[in-house]
Amino acid sequence: MLESIAMINGDFVDVNDPVVTMEDRGYQFGDGVYEVTHVYNGRCFALQWHIDRLFRSLRELAIPGIYTPEEIVEFHQALLDKSGFKEGGIYLQITRGTAPRTHHFPEQVVPCLTMTMRPGDRTQGELMRDKGAKIITVPDIRWLRCDIKSLNLLGNVLGKQKAKEAGAYEAVQVRDNGTVTEGTSSNFYLVKDDVLWTHPTNNLILNGVTRRILMEKIAPSLGLHVVEKTFTMDFVKKTDEAFLTSTSMEIMPVVSIDREAVGDGTPGQVTRKIQAAYQALIQEECYR
């Protein structure tokens, strides 16, 4: 079986081929956007949600959408068909394209679409989701348009590296004014007195697909009251439960922050209910 499979502008290529040119604006400026879709049982989960966000990101950066949403779906299916992978992830990115290096938008440039699919094993993630994750906090040094899923991830990379060096699973970011925003590759939530708290949907966080599923489907189905309001670490220290969400993490309980236990130091009951509801949605969409 192939280790991974790749595509550029709809054509299959070897994943190790040098297909990106020197003057691609994604390479030189981070001038592009991306999405990651999880594959379960040979099917993409929540693909339309990812495509909707992809086109929003393209609009925000004024990158022409040269492929239709239907074509994007077809490319995903082509990768699935050719690879035969049942579990894994599909990474997609679109850059503004190739042009002589200049900061302003070049004229008549054609965007470049690249996609890769890699197999995955859920075993390790399931073990972590069962016992819960230890995380740390780091300064949020990112730009002010975190709502765009752009290729500009250096702030996230530095935060994730600090988490790795600290032996932590993830780093949650804190702005200069003390506001807790989100993880370096996840959204962040608290549960206090059975009420769910999370940062408002604005330019300081990415409105994750898993976040949207939680807010629009799971929370209403469970009768959970949700408060979208900023909070600081003082409030975090008083919380009963905490958890993270992302496409790859799914629903990840947090059991300690900066070496201090959250609640009793085990995944909370509300988090467990949300995990179960999320797994039910995966079963409904990908296994029936």
ABEGO torsion letter per residue (X at the ends): XBABBBBBGGBBBBAABBABBAABAAAAAGBBBBBBBBBBGGBBBGAAAAAAAAAAAAAAAGBBBABBAAAAAAAAAAAAAAAGBABEBBBBBBBAEBBBBBABBBBGBBBBBBBBBBBBBAAAAAAAAAAEBBBBBBBBABBABAABBBABAAAAAAAAAAAAAAGBABBBBBBAAGBBBBBAABBBBBBBGGBBBBBBBBAABBBBAAAAAAAAAAAAAAGBBBBBBBBBAAAAAABABBBBBBAAAEBBBBABBGGBBBEAGBBBAAAAAAAAAAAAAAAAAAAX
